[in-house]
Amino acid sequence: MTYDEFVTDIQLRYGDIDALGHVNNAAYLTYYELARVNFLKNFYKIKADEIGIVIARAEIDFLKPIHFEDKIHVKTDISKVGKTSITFSHKIYSDDGTIYSNAVIVGVFVDENGKSRNVPEDIVKFANSRLK
């Protein structure tokens, strides 16, 4: 399966807004999580509870504050695949092209006992096709 870009539309919730009138930084992690799960569900047709990924690292650049009236989207792609981990690159942006945040998030695949396991072969193939 190929695609140009994978985008998740985000509906801001009033509860995401902090006392300063913009989205709380912690909410960004939730937006990125939603985008990753949508990405994996879309390309691998698996249920969310079958994904089995734990986050090992999250690096976020906060470029501009998001306000409640902003319409935002998260672009998701794979930037690296290892033996047991996958690195996602994300960007939160608006319809007018404003970039609010960039992130690099590393997830490790785990089994039902929480031990790392190899990245599923179909994900490796897909990721390698994106990285060429």
Secondary structure, DSSP 8 states (H G I E B T S, - for coil): ---S-EEEEE---GGGB-TTSBB-HHHHHHHHHHHHHHHHHHHH---GGG--EEEEEEEEEE-S--BTT--EEEEEEEEEE-SSEEEEEEEEEETT--EEEEEEEEEEEB-TTS-B----HHHHHHHHHHH-
